[in-house]
Amino acid sequence: MDRLAALEAEVKADADAQRARKEAAIAKVRDERAKQQAERDELRTRQAALVTKKKSVVEEYDHADGIGGALELAGKANRVKQELERKPGKGEKSWIKSGIASTALGPIGWLYAGSLREAVPATAAWILLAAIASKILPAFLLMPVLLVALPLSGIAGVVYALQFNRAGKRTRIFGDKKEPKQLKG
């Protein structure tokens, strides 16, 4: 009887151990599934946020088709017109002078109102390019390049003058516009 009781206890202990291992495995699988489901839910949430953000950007531009967009565009055009019609005050730059100088002289005209960090290197490169091109290329090959480059330079000159008048100082239109880092403390 003692042997039978010991055998029954051993079988019961074995069954309990197997049940505990099975329950641990089931709990582990449930945890993994819950973790995977949480990751899927987080991914769906991020995707929904991105889609919503894209929709809001699209909706922002969709209103340009309606009356409101037309009125907004007309208002912007009117502000630009008023800014261009206004005579430059004391300490301001004339966008007409800047545009003519930049169209006639290329980046050399940028020195009138442009950021010196951009205008000086562009002027040096322009003079160097002109010196090299005049020695190598005939004038008829150089003219198509000038017919494209000079009007673009004139537009940049006008933008420089307008930004100078808005900010009250020379500002950059090319490159990064990050603020300089300040030291802590």
MOZIJO-V927405 format. One record per pair of residues at least 4 apart in sequence whose ideal C-beta (glycine too) atoms are under 6 Angstrom apart, sorted by the first residue. I is the first residue (numbers start at 1). J is the second residue. If there is no record, write none. Layout:
# MOZIJO-V927405
I_J, I_J
This chain:
# MOZIJO-V927405
55_59, 63_68, 63_69, 64_69, 65_69, 88_92, 88_94, 92_165, 93_98, 93_113, 93_161, 93_164, 95_99, 95_158, 95_161, 95_162, 98_112, 98_113, 98_157, 98_158, 98_161, 99_154, 99_157, 99_158, 101_105, 101_109, 101_112, 102_109, 102_110, 102_153, 102_154, 102_157, 103_150, 103_154, 105_109, 106_126, 106_153, 107_122, 107_123, 107_126, 107_153, 108_123, 109_157, 110_114, 110_119, 110_157, 110_160, 111_119, 113_160, 113_161, 113_164, 114_118, 114_119, 114_160, 115_170, 115_171, 115_172, 116_120, 118_122, 118_172, 118_174, 119_123, 125_129, 129_133, 133_137, 133_142, 137_141, 137_142, 145_149, 146_150, 159_173, 163_167, 163_171, 167_171
